[in-house]
């Protein structure tokens, strides 16, 4: 079983099409939508966790790209600006997936992008704006 | 108190520092030293214990003098990057406060406000060497005819820049929770409803005033690590209050002592003076402070060996009791429990997170240790100690 959180960016032309349905029907993939937005100019973004056989996953991603959608791992859209972070840890009690957590010995705040679900709570919690999320 | 077996003076310790013979440990390391060797032996072995804290300290700011202009101006209103600075002092002096918000910020009218820029950020920009827009207005006098002045400056263009923080390094601080049904936005950060999280500050066992709970060695003239440079304790801080409940180890169980600190802003760095934006509350400044504590006798070695598990604070409800101004604590909790990530209050598990950086506090204590070991930092003997009990 392969599983990955991805960000899909829609253009206004495709936003009406049931692409997620095709992922299930044609590629036998399980999806869990973490976030979905349509913006005023009808472009959209979906953050979802996609699970299934690795082969099916790869085919599914290829299908999305052939449809003209931009697909990226979620980990590419979220980052911790380590120049800004002061390692106070204010974010750690808000992060629902423990992607942001103290390293036990150093007590530095480390960010594990693979665990992140893109909820953006850390962005609000961080007093030095060290968490950078680009889901637009 | 029974007779002390070890007795050292500031002068003796400073002589050792100058000769490069002083033995310095951090407040964390001192815990082990005292556990292994006992207080008396530790007092013989160790000369100085270094501490550190790095947290948002709202009662901070800087006096700036931007030099006389031509023609001269009595700058009664001053802005730095559109953040108002107080101009009600002499002609080209002003004070930029950490919590002053940039002009025309929507504040909390779009709730919760983001507070992206303010005095704390101006101070960070200055110490980073960034260009800052200075704008001043005067009403015009015979001796100061100019009414307007505007110029891009960096910290190098300022005649003088002194960080002067009226209240820093609070000896202990509340742990904040929210018992209401909605998320609230406080200076302790976001607090989720029904006590879903708890926020606390201070670096506990590393924090300066926890390691000298009765201020035996700290007072006016104590040389400290301040914002990356050497600064001084200038006075007892505002709201300094030694007269609070204390544990058997002398450590206050609630907010108690504070210090006013001063230092040359031109020598400081953005790593240790960092602007903060606190959602729905406002702007502030993260300040890095470290105080070296001389181990004058075995009582001081016991004080400096204090551990998180023996330091307690009170939990307050920031949705009702605290803002109303008649706070009753909900419970008492140790810093060891707070630092573990969860505490139990009224049978409920609550996730905890700090607002001050233990990682940076430790860096400060280590830096101070290096400075003293290298003979680059001499202890400042206080002219007068802070009021104690």
Interface residues (C-beta under 8 A of the other chain):
Chain A: X86 X87 X88 X89 X90 X91 X92 X93 X94 X106 X107 X108 X109 X124 X125 X127 X128 X129
Chain B: X54 X55 X56 X116 X189 X190 X197 X198 X199 X274 X275 X276 X277 X278 X279 X284 X286 X341 X351 X352 X353 X354 X355 X356 X357 X358 X359 X360 X362
